[in-house]
């Protein structure tokens, strides 16, 4: 999904890789393989939740472990600062 972010002026592609614990919520085998591959590449420590800002080549620009204790405006400011610094 692409979202316009106020103050950032760019489009972001949001990817949510879910890892459900309950059997009734299990993903398809194909989707689970995709999510496992993302986890191996970007989250080998198993942090949960984990938010990453990546560049177009998939390089991590900034990460947030846990839920960021930020207002939407503060979070957008951090996104903009990280992208500007990159």
TASUL-V719237 format. One record per backbone hydrogen bond with DSSP energy under -0.5 kcal/mol. CO is the residue of the C=O (numbers start at 1). NH is the residue of the N-H. E is the energy in kcal/mol with one decimal. If there is no record, write none. Layout:
co:CO nh:NH e:E
co:CO nh:NH e:E
//
This chain:
co:1 nh:14 e:-2.1
co:3 nh:12 e:-1.6
co:4 nh:6 e:-0.6
co:5 nh:8 e:-1.8
co:5 nh:9 e:-1.7
co:10 nh:5 e:-1.1
co:12 nh:3 e:-1.6
co:12 nh:14 e:-0.6
co:13 nh:15 e:-0.5
co:15 nh:17 e:-0.6
co:16 nh:18 e:-0.8
co:22 nh:25 e:-1.5
co:23 nh:26 e:-1.6
co:28 nh:32 e:-2.7
co:29 nh:33 e:-2.1
co:30 nh:34 e:-1.7
co:31 nh:35 e:-2.6
co:32 nh:36 e:-2.7
co:33 nh:37 e:-2.1
co:34 nh:38 e:-2.0
co:35 nh:39 e:-2.6
co:36 nh:40 e:-2.6
co:37 nh:41 e:-1.9
co:38 nh:42 e:-3.1
co:39 nh:43 e:-2.4
co:43 nh:46 e:-1.4
co:49 nh:66 e:-2.9
co:51 nh:64 e:-2.8
co:52 nh:54 e:-0.6
co:53 nh:61 e:-3.6
co:53 nh:62 e:-1.3
co:55 nh:58 e:-2.0
co:59 nh:55 e:-2.2
co:62 nh:53 e:-2.9
co:64 nh:51 e:-2.6
co:66 nh:68 e:-0.6
co:68 nh:70 e:-1.8
co:71 nh:75 e:-2.8
co:72 nh:76 e:-2.6
co:73 nh:77 e:-2.1
co:74 nh:78 e:-2.2
co:75 nh:79 e:-2.4
co:76 nh:80 e:-2.7
co:77 nh:81 e:-2.5
co:78 nh:82 e:-2.4
co:79 nh:83 e:-2.5
co:80 nh:84 e:-2.7
co:81 nh:85 e:-2.2
co:82 nh:86 e:-1.3
//
